[in-house]
Amino acid sequence: MKMLRDSFGRTFPYIRLSITDVCNFKCGYCLPNGYQKDKSDNRKFLSSKEIERLAKGLSELGVCKIRLTGGEPTVRKDFFDIVKILKNKTGIKKTVITTNGYRLDKIANQIAESGLDGINISIDSLNRETFKNVTGHDRLPEILKGIEKLQQLNFKNIKINAVLLKGINDNEKDFNEWSKFVKNNEIDFRYIELMQTGDGLDYFKKYHVPAKVFTNHINKNGWIFQTLGRDAGPSKNYINPSFKGKFGVIAPYSKDFCKSCNRLRITARGDLRLCLFGNTGISIRHLLQRDDQLEELKDLISKQLNFKKESHYLELGETGLMNNLSTTGG
């Protein structure tokens, strides 16, 4: 099978597909003022038919995993229809989602029945007040209830992500809370190092803390580094024999972070982005209108990989086209 490959020999079995820019949370590091419609771009979000054609093409290019992201993907009324299409009509082996957990307690049954292969839930703190301050929503109890429901339904592959924020969730007390949580739950918890975005320089300067504050904690407490699978994300994972869950760290400012890059991004309006922080992005939507455009679509995506850079150069303060994380699916 043909594989997507760039000029540095990296292959891309994993696609992050945003299906909406809309988000109903107001997280300080992403949309502190809530979702604002981009009036300069009046294109509609990809339709379920366009998504089906896109996924078929990607599957024939060796992509085996698609992660649905947003904004918040579950705000789309046809969200479960899209999952069904990806699972049954496209040849994609793994379909997973990233969500803020909004209404998770209400839709847990549907998620379990949908055939989804995994779910990543953003929870920046297990402290209700801190959670509310970061997200603008007092929804932590219902999200935790939703996770419980998923576990009762024997749903596997639940991950929790938190953005590491200086003075908010970066101390030993927070780390110990999460330790207790993963000791008793078969859940992977990962801290993500705060990334600078075009709109968020002041926030970045105020709240960025290197991921090593958490890796130091992990190393002190007997966690063992675990190697990655082919379609794994960028998290460095750690296991501990006496814990049910795992810890992970996503550290985009670490040396050689981009060497293991294995994923591309497609925006909610059909632009292919080679990097979360890249300067290049082209629309592939014109090739999603008819079934007989499949070969042309595959050809265009393959050729674009010649333009993928070796690194995101975030450490040099380059943020590319990225104004805020919701526009490219985080």
C-alpha positions as CSV (number, residue, x, y, z in Angstrom):
1,M,0.0,0.0,0.0
2,K,1.1,3.5,-0.8
3,M,2.2,5.5,2.3
4,L,2.2,9.2,2.9
5,R,5.9,10.1,3.2
6,D,7.7,13.4,3.5
7,S,11.2,14.4,2.3
8,F,12.6,13.6,5.8
9,G,11.5,9.9,5.6
10,R,8.6,10.4,8.1
11,T,5.3,8.5,7.4
12,F,1.8,9.7,8.3
13,P,-0.7,7.1,9.3
14,Y,-2.6,9.5,11.6
15,I,-4.8,12.5,10.6
16,R,-6.4,15.0,13.0
17,L,-9.6,16.1,11.3
18,S,-11.4,19.2,12.7
19,I,-15.2,19.1,12.0
20,T,-16.1,22.5,13.5
21,D,-14.4,25.6,14.8
22,V,-17.2,26.2,17.3
23,C,-16.4,25.6,21.0
24,N,-18.7,26.1,23.9
25,F,-15.9,26.5,26.5
26,K,-13.7,29.6,27.2
27,C,-10.4,28.2,28.1
28,G,-7.8,30.8,28.8
29,Y,-5.1,29.2,26.6
30,C,-7.4,28.9,23.5
31,L,-10.6,31.0,23.4
32,P,-10.6,33.2,26.5
33,N,-13.4,35.3,25.1
34,G,-15.4,32.4,23.8
35,Y,-16.0,31.4,20.2
36,Q,-16.1,34.3,17.8
37,K,-17.2,33.6,14.2
38,D,-14.5,34.3,11.6
39,K,-16.3,36.7,9.3
40,S,-13.4,36.7,6.8
41,D,-14.1,33.0,6.0
42,N,-17.7,32.2,5.2
43,R,-17.2,28.7,3.9
44,K,-19.4,26.1,5.6
45,F,-17.8,23.2,7.6
46,L,-17.1,20.0,5.7
47,S,-20.3,18.0,5.1
48,S,-20.5,14.3,6.1
49,K,-20.3,13.4,2.4
50,E,-17.1,15.4,1.9
51,I,-15.7,13.8,5.1
52,E,-16.5,10.3,3.7
53,R,-14.7,11.0,0.4
54,L,-11.7,12.5,2.3
55,A,-11.4,9.5,4.6
56,K,-11.6,7.0,1.7
57,G,-8.8,8.8,0.0
58,L,-6.7,9.0,3.2
59,S,-7.3,5.3,3.9
60,E,-5.9,4.4,0.4
61,L,-2.8,6.5,1.3
62,G,-2.1,4.3,4.3
63,V,-3.9,6.4,7.0
64,C,-5.2,4.0,9.6
65,K,-6.3,6.5,12.3
66,I,-8.4,9.6,12.3
67,R,-9.0,11.8,15.3
68,L,-12.1,14.0,15.2
69,T,-11.4,17.4,16.8
70,G,-12.9,20.8,16.9
71,G,-13.5,23.3,18.4
72,E,-15.7,20.9,20.2
73,P,-16.7,18.1,17.7
74,T,-19.8,16.9,19.6
75,V,-21.6,20.3,19.0
76,R,-22.2,19.1,15.5
77,K,-25.7,17.7,15.2
78,D,-24.5,15.0,12.8
79,F,-21.5,14.1,15.0
80,F,-22.6,10.4,15.5
81,D,-23.5,10.1,11.8
82,I,-19.9,11.2,10.9
83,V,-18.5,8.6,13.4
84,K,-20.7,5.9,11.8
85,I,-19.5,6.8,8.3
86,L,-15.8,6.7,9.3
87,K,-16.3,3.4,11.0
88,N,-18.3,1.7,8.3
89,K,-17.7,3.2,4.9
90,T,-14.1,4.4,4.6
91,G,-11.5,1.7,5.4
92,I,-10.1,3.7,8.4
93,K,-9.3,1.3,11.1
94,K,-9.3,3.6,14.2
95,T,-11.6,6.5,14.8
96,V,-11.0,8.5,18.0
97,I,-12.1,11.9,19.3
98,T,-10.9,14.8,21.4
99,T,-13.6,16.5,23.4
100,N,-14.0,19.0,26.3
101,G,-16.5,16.5,27.9
102,Y,-19.5,18.8,27.6
103,R,-22.6,16.7,28.2
104,L,-20.4,13.6,28.5
105,D,-22.7,12.2,31.1
106,K,-25.7,12.5,28.7
107,I,-24.0,11.0,25.6
108,A,-21.8,8.3,27.2
109,N,-24.2,5.6,26.0
110,Q,-24.1,6.9,22.4
111,I,-20.3,7.1,22.5
112,A,-20.0,3.5,23.7
113,E,-22.5,2.3,21.1
114,S,-20.9,4.3,18.2
115,G,-17.9,2.0,17.9
116,L,-15.4,4.8,18.7
117,D,-12.0,3.4,19.4
118,G,-11.0,6.0,22.0
119,I,-11.7,9.3,23.6
120,N,-9.4,12.1,24.8
121,I,-11.1,14.4,27.3
122,S,-9.6,17.8,28.3
123,I,-9.6,18.3,32.1
124,D,-7.1,20.9,33.3
125,S,-7.7,20.2,37.0
126,L,-9.5,17.9,39.4
127,N,-10.2,20.9,41.6
128,R,-13.7,22.1,40.7
129,E,-12.9,25.8,41.3
130,T,-9.7,25.7,39.2
131,F,-11.5,23.8,36.4
132,K,-14.2,26.5,36.4
133,N,-11.6,29.3,36.3
134,V,-9.7,27.8,33.4
135,T,-12.7,26.8,31.2
136,G,-15.4,29.3,32.2
137,H,-17.7,26.4,33.0
138,D,-18.6,24.6,36.3
139,R,-18.9,21.2,34.6
140,L,-16.2,19.1,36.2
141,P,-18.7,16.8,38.2
142,E,-20.7,15.9,35.1
143,I,-17.6,15.2,33.1
144,L,-16.3,12.9,35.8
145,K,-19.7,11.2,35.9
146,G,-19.5,10.8,32.1
147,I,-16.1,9.1,32.5
148,E,-17.6,6.8,35.1
149,K,-20.4,5.8,32.8
150,L,-18.0,5.0,30.0
151,Q,-16.0,2.8,32.3
152,Q,-19.2,1.0,33.5
153,L,-20.0,0.4,29.8
154,N,-16.6,-1.1,29.4
155,F,-15.4,1.6,27.0
156,K,-11.6,1.2,26.6
157,N,-8.9,3.7,25.7
158,I,-9.9,6.8,27.7
159,K,-7.3,9.5,28.0
160,I,-7.3,12.8,29.8
161,N,-5.3,15.8,28.7
162,A,-4.4,18.9,30.8
163,V,-2.5,21.9,29.7
164,L,0.3,22.6,32.2
165,L,-0.1,26.1,33.5
166,K,2.2,27.9,35.9
167,G,0.7,28.6,39.3
168,I,-2.6,26.9,38.3
169,N,-2.0,23.2,38.0
170,D,1.8,22.6,38.1
171,N,2.5,21.8,41.8
172,E,3.0,18.6,43.7
173,K,-0.5,18.7,45.1
174,D,-1.9,18.6,41.6
175,F,0.5,15.9,40.5
176,N,-0.5,13.8,43.6
177,E,-4.2,14.2,42.8
178,W,-3.7,12.8,39.3
179,S,-1.5,10.0,40.7
180,K,-4.4,9.0,42.9
181,F,-6.7,9.1,39.9
182,V,-4.6,7.0,37.6
183,K,-3.8,4.6,40.4
184,N,-7.4,3.5,40.6
185,N,-8.6,4.1,37.0
186,E,-7.5,2.5,33.8
187,I,-7.0,5.9,32.2
188,D,-4.0,7.6,30.6
189,F,-3.4,11.1,31.9
190,R,-1.1,13.5,30.0
191,Y,0.1,17.0,30.6
192,I,0.6,19.1,27.5
193,E,3.2,21.9,27.6
194,L,1.5,25.3,26.9
195,M,2.2,26.4,23.3
196,Q,2.5,30.0,22.1
197,T,-0.2,31.0,19.6
198,G,-0.5,34.1,17.4
199,D,-3.1,35.6,19.7
200,G,-1.7,34.3,23.0
201,L,1.8,35.7,23.5
202,D,1.0,37.5,26.8
203,Y,-0.8,34.4,28.2
204,F,2.1,32.2,27.1
205,K,4.6,34.5,28.9
206,K,2.6,34.5,32.1
207,Y,1.6,30.8,32.3
208,H,4.2,28.7,30.4
209,V,6.2,26.2,32.5
210,P,8.5,23.6,31.0
211,A,7.1,20.1,31.0
212,K,10.1,18.9,32.9
213,V,8.5,20.0,36.2
214,F,6.1,17.0,35.7
215,T,8.7,14.6,34.2
216,N,10.9,15.3,37.2
217,H,7.9,14.2,39.4
218,I,7.4,11.1,37.3
219,N,11.1,10.1,37.4
220,K,11.2,10.6,41.2
221,N,8.3,8.3,41.7
222,G,9.3,5.1,39.9
223,W,7.6,5.5,36.5
224,I,9.1,3.6,33.6
225,F,9.2,5.0,30.0
226,Q,7.2,3.1,27.5
227,T,7.9,2.9,23.7
228,L,5.4,4.2,21.1
229,G,3.1,2.5,18.6
230,R,3.1,3.4,14.9
231,D,0.0,5.5,15.0
232,A,0.6,6.9,18.5
233,G,0.3,10.6,19.2
234,P,3.2,12.8,20.4
235,S,2.9,11.8,24.1
236,K,5.8,10.2,25.9
237,N,4.2,7.6,28.1
238,Y,5.2,6.1,31.4
239,I,3.9,3.1,33.3
240,N,4.0,2.0,36.9
241,P,3.3,-1.6,37.9
242,S,1.1,-0.6,40.9
243,F,-1.1,1.8,38.9
244,K,-4.0,0.9,36.6
245,G,-3.5,4.0,34.4
246,K,-0.5,5.7,32.7
247,F,1.1,9.1,32.8
248,G,2.2,10.9,29.7
249,V,3.9,14.2,28.7
250,I,3.5,16.2,25.5
251,A,6.5,18.5,25.3
252,P,6.6,20.4,22.0
253,Y,9.6,22.5,23.1
254,S,11.7,19.5,23.8
255,K,14.7,18.7,21.5
256,D,13.8,16.5,18.5
257,F,10.0,16.7,19.2
258,C,9.3,16.9,15.4
259,K,11.5,13.9,14.5
260,S,8.7,11.5,15.4
261,C,5.9,13.5,13.7
262,N,3.4,11.1,12.2
263,R,0.3,13.2,11.7
264,L,-1.3,15.8,9.4
265,R,-4.2,18.1,10.1
266,I,-7.3,19.0,8.1
267,T,-9.3,22.0,9.1
268,A,-13.1,22.1,9.4
269,R,-13.4,23.9,6.1
270,G,-11.2,21.5,4.2
271,D,-7.6,23.0,4.3
272,L,-4.7,20.5,4.6
273,R,-2.2,21.7,7.2
274,L,1.2,20.0,7.3
275,C,1.9,21.2,10.8
276,L,-0.1,22.7,13.7
277,F,2.2,25.7,13.5
278,G,3.1,25.7,9.8
279,N,3.0,28.6,7.5
280,T,1.5,26.6,4.6
281,G,-2.0,25.3,4.2
282,I,-3.9,24.5,1.0
283,S,-7.6,23.8,0.4
284,I,-8.3,20.2,-0.8
285,R,-12.1,20.7,-0.7
286,H,-12.5,21.2,-4.4
287,L,-11.5,17.5,-4.8
288,L,-14.1,16.3,-2.3
289,Q,-17.2,17.1,-4.5
290,R,-17.4,13.9,-6.5
291,D,-16.5,10.2,-6.1
292,D,-14.5,10.2,-9.3
293,Q,-12.0,12.8,-7.9
294,L,-10.4,10.3,-5.6
295,E,-7.1,9.8,-7.5
296,E,-6.6,13.5,-8.0
297,L,-7.2,14.0,-4.2
298,K,-4.7,11.4,-3.3
299,D,-2.2,12.9,-5.7
300,L,-2.5,16.4,-4.3
301,I,-2.2,15.3,-0.7
302,S,0.9,13.2,-1.5
303,K,2.6,16.1,-3.4
304,Q,2.0,18.5,-0.5
305,L,4.2,16.4,1.8
306,N,7.2,17.7,-0.2
307,F,6.6,21.1,1.6
308,K,6.5,19.7,5.1
309,K,9.3,21.3,7.1
310,E,11.7,19.4,9.4
311,S,10.5,21.3,12.6
312,H,7.8,23.6,13.8
313,Y,10.4,26.1,15.0
314,L,8.2,27.0,18.0
315,E,11.2,27.5,20.2
316,L,12.1,30.5,17.9
317,G,8.7,32.0,18.6
318,E,7.3,31.1,15.2
319,T,3.5,30.3,15.3
320,G,2.8,30.2,11.6
321,L,-0.9,30.5,10.7
322,M,-2.0,29.5,14.2
323,N,-4.0,32.3,15.8
324,N,-5.7,30.1,18.3
325,L,-5.9,26.3,18.8
326,S,-9.6,26.0,17.8
327,T,-8.9,27.0,14.3
328,T,-6.7,24.0,13.5
329,G,-8.2,21.4,15.8
330,G,-5.6,21.8,18.6
